[in-house]
Amino acid sequence: KDFMEIQPVNERKDLFINTLLPIAFIENLKILDDRKKILDWWDQSNGETYLREFWPNWLFNLSDKYNYEGSNVGELLMRVDIVPLSITLAQAAIESGWGTSRYLREGNALYGQYTYDKETGIQPRDRDKGKKFFVKKFLNLSESTQSYLKNINTHNAYRKLRQERGKLRMNGESLTGLSLAKYLENYSERKGEYVKDLIQIIRTN
């Protein structure tokens, strides 16, 4: 509750990063567990392509978890992958004002995700007339981070990021925030300016 009173600001930023870092790390590990399970099954089946109705139940459930309705395991794997910690932390910093936003204080909303359900959201004070969106509330920071990662991994707005991430995987290259940040321009109406801010925060922090 006294987070806003912590001075100097750099100390507050360090606390924000050190609080969120293990949460984001653990949520990424859960995704890697899902990914490994799929890859192990695919290896055992010698890369055979099976129609969806012949998938094991756990794989069917995983595909539902990642909002995938097709039968291509390779395409599913494009969704079941991590978001670099630097991106996760930088986006949380931007969207929550380094932990100072009303949405974070009132609803554990780290990433400014929208909802149209009044019961599960917080109404923005400066929302334009005629707009009906709310900022989605969460029980805790882990739930907020889970929802953010699922958003990046499933929403059509971030398809190019997932494609580039897949290429990096295929080439055996590291997944870094700086290599993927430019594909997040659809996260904000500020587009290119948002990406510039994101890259700047990653580089300086």
C-alpha positions in Angstrom: 0.0 0.0 0.0 2.9 2.3 0.5 4.5 1.6 -2.9 3.9 5.1 -4.2 5.8 6.6 -1.2 9.0 4.7 -1.9 11.9 7.1 -2.8 14.0 7.5 -4.8 12.1 6.5 -7.9 14.9 4.2 -9.0 14.3 2.2 -5.8 10.6 1.9 -6.6 11.4 0.8 -10.2 13.8 -1.9 -8.8 11.1 -3.2 -6.5 8.6 -3.3 -9.4 11.0 -5.3 -11.5 12.1 -7.6 -8.7 8.4 -8.3 -7.8 7.3 -9.1 -11.3 10.4 -10.9 -12.6 9.8 -14.2 -10.7 6.1 -14.1 -11.6 6.8 -13.7 -15.3 9.6 -16.3 -15.2 7.3 -18.9 -13.6 4.4 -18.3 -16.0 6.9 -18.7 -18.9 8.1 -22.0 -17.4 4.5 -23.3 -17.4 4.3 -22.5 -21.1 7.6 -24.3 -21.7 6.2 -27.3 -19.9 3.2 -27.3 -22.3 5.6 -26.9 -25.3 7.8 -29.8 -24.2 4.9 -32.1 -23.8 3.8 -31.3 -27.3 7.3 -31.7 -28.7 7.9 -35.0 -26.9 4.6 -36.4 -28.3 5.4 -35.2 -31.8 8.9 -36.8 -31.6 7.4 -40.1 -30.5 5.0 -40.0 -33.4 7.9 -39.4 -35.8 6.4 -36.1 -37.0 3.3 -37.8 -38.4 0.4 -35.5 -39.0 -2.7 -36.7 -37.3 -6.2 -35.3 -37.8 -7.5 -33.5 -34.7 -9.9 -36.2 -33.8 -7.0 -38.7 -33.4 -5.2 -36.5 -30.9 -4.8 -37.6 -27.3 -7.2 -35.8 -24.9 -4.5 -33.8 -23.2 -3.4 -32.4 -26.6 -6.9 -31.5 -27.4 -7.3 -29.7 -24.1 -4.0 -27.8 -24.7 -5.1 -26.7 -28.1 -8.3 -25.3 -26.5 -6.2 -23.6 -23.9 -4.3 -21.7 -26.6 -7.5 -21.1 -28.7 -6.3 -23.3 -31.6 -8.9 -25.1 -33.6 -6.7 -26.6 -36.4 -4.9 -30.0 -36.7 -1.4 -28.7 -37.5 0.9 -29.3 -34.5 3.5 -27.0 -35.9 1.0 -24.2 -36.0 0.0 -25.0 -32.4 3.6 -24.8 -31.3 3.8 -21.3 -32.8 1.3 -20.3 -30.0 2.8 -22.4 -27.2 6.0 -20.4 -26.5 7.4 -17.8 -24.2 7.4 -14.1 -24.3 10.9 -12.7 -23.5 11.0 -11.4 -19.9 12.3 -8.1 -21.1 9.2 -7.5 -23.1 6.9 -8.7 -20.3 8.5 -6.3 -17.8 8.7 -3.4 -20.2 5.1 -3.6 -21.2 4.0 -3.9 -17.6 6.1 -0.8 -16.8 4.5 1.2 -19.6 0.9 0.0 -19.0 1.0 0.4 -15.2 3.3 3.5 -15.1 5.9 1.5 -13.2 3.3 0.2 -10.8 1.6 3.5 -10.1 -1.6 3.2 -12.1 -5.0 3.2 -10.5 -5.8 0.0 -12.5 -2.9 -1.9 -10.9 -3.8 -0.6 -7.4 -7.5 -1.4 -7.7 -7.5 -4.5 -9.9 -4.0 -6.0 -10.3 -4.1 -4.9 -13.9 -0.5 -4.8 -15.1 -1.0 -4.8 -18.8 -4.1 -2.6 -19.5 -6.2 -5.4 -21.1 -9.7 -4.5 -22.0 -13.0 -6.2 -21.3 -16.6 -5.3 -22.0 -17.9 -6.9 -18.8 -18.7 -4.3 -16.2 -18.5 -6.8 -13.4 -14.9 -7.8 -14.2 -13.5 -4.4 -15.2 -12.6 -0.9 -14.0 -14.1 2.1 -15.9 -11.5 4.6 -17.1 -12.2 8.1 -15.9 -11.2 9.6 -19.2 -13.1 7.1 -21.4 -14.5 8.7 -24.6 -18.2 9.2 -24.7 -19.9 6.3 -26.4 -17.0 3.9 -25.6 -18.0 0.9 -23.5 -14.7 -0.9 -22.6 -13.3 -1.4 -19.1 -9.8 -2.3 -17.9 -9.9 -5.9 -16.8 -9.4 -6.7 -13.1 -7.5 -9.7 -11.8 -7.2 -11.6 -8.5 -3.5 -11.2 -8.4 -0.4 -10.4 -10.4 0.1 -14.0 -11.6 -3.4 -14.1 -13.0 -2.8 -10.8 -14.8 0.4 -12.1 -16.3 -1.2 -15.3 -17.4 -3.9 -13.4 -19.2 -1.3 -11.1 -20.9 0.8 -14.1 -22.1 -2.3 -15.8 -23.5 -3.3 -12.6 -25.3 0.2 -12.4 -27.0 0.1 -16.1 -27.8 -3.4 -16.2 -29.3 -4.7 -12.8 -30.5 -4.5 -12.2 -34.3 -3.0 -8.8 -33.7 0.3 -10.5 -32.6 0.5 -13.1 -35.4 3.6 -11.5 -36.9 5.4 -11.7 -33.5 4.6 -15.4 -33.3 5.8 -16.0 -36.8 9.1 -14.2 -36.2 9.4 -16.1 -32.9 8.9 -19.4 -34.7 11.6 -18.4 -37.3 14.1 -17.7 -34.5 13.3 -21.1 -33.0 13.8 -22.9 -36.3 17.2 -21.1 -36.7 18.3 -22.0 -33.2 18.5 -18.3 -32.2 17.7 -16.8 -28.9 14.3 -15.2 -28.3 15.1 -11.6 -27.1 12.9 -8.7 -26.3 14.8 -6.4 -28.8 14.3 -8.9 -31.6 10.5 -9.2 -31.1 9.4 -5.8 -29.7 8.9 -4.3 -33.1 6.0 -6.7 -33.7 4.0 -5.2 -30.8 2.8 -2.0 -32.5 -0.8 -3.3 -32.4 -0.7 -3.3 -28.6 -1.3 0.4 -28.5 -3.0 3.1 -30.6 0.3 4.8 -30.6 1.7 2.1 -32.9 5.4 3.0 -33.8 5.8 5.4 -30.9 4.8 2.7 -28.5 7.4 0.3 -30.0 10.1 3.0 -29.6 9.2 3.5 -25.9 9.2 -0.3 -25.4 12.7 -0.7 -26.9 14.0 2.3 -25.0 12.7 0.8 -21.7 14.3 -2.6 -22.5 17.6 -1.0 -23.4 17.8 1.4 -20.4 16.5 -1.1 -17.7 
